[in-house]
């Protein structure tokens, strides 16, 4: 039986991005609380507790990431500036990067999230658990070497990958980023490095508007090891599963990672305010189960899911429940109250997948077969 570890801590709620206020020359508008609300995690944990799911997971301890762990990814100047600016914020929320506001607790909270990601890696590589769901905040995948962006401050997935390499001697790590937004920060950190395969499935023409196309495939020794899969708006369970079965899983089998990290942003769900995709709880269960099976085939089941985005307060908990069900192999008796019409792959999704497979086959011959 699979043992799935779980990380959660109320200190992840301390980071606060404040309210969305648009200030123009002649007018301003207060549009309410930022999408990255602490309630995203509160509601998710509450559903897991109510269904008795948390009790079936193995709680894992962690500490805040050290400077050494963060400096494998970020610059010393950036760490110092983030720390200083948050300390000076007082009771206010301040701008720390594009679409990245924060408060006095943001650096400390981001450091906890990155530390949790490293602890999750330790737990699977030391055999303490088979896989992990880390319900952490803030997210990481838009953050680069010296910038915060898009609700992200430290790049949790990249820090975890580097930790696995530095402390456990791994030569090949894969990051599967299924957040609806392109993982531009992660890509920028790993673009010339063949020792981490970065796969991003995201909605085309969503945030950030620049980047994430299939022809961004890496550079130098890393050419081919960035695998972008921009998908048309409206892609649902069938389209995502086809992308997995036809492209992601064959590439992973060829790469043979020793550890798989998931940048698990569940904002491609059908109710997310910041995405236009149609994944459901069942879709997330199936995607996670596919990766669990593949991990068992190629890397002794070593799989770590790190929370990224997901902004529908009612549906993020249900989508995340689906991921945990896929990782643990235990499906709860919770019935999703939302009804989704049965769909097949739309012609534009089929065409996009065929084009993506052809494009990536130049680096991954298995995709040409
Ligand atoms: Zn996102």
Boltz pocket constraint, residues with backbone or C-beta under 6 A from the ligand:
constraints:
  - pocket:
      binder: B
      contacts: [[A, 179], [A, 180], [A, 181], [A, 265], [A, 267], [A, 308], [A, 309], [A, 310]]
      max_distance: 6.0
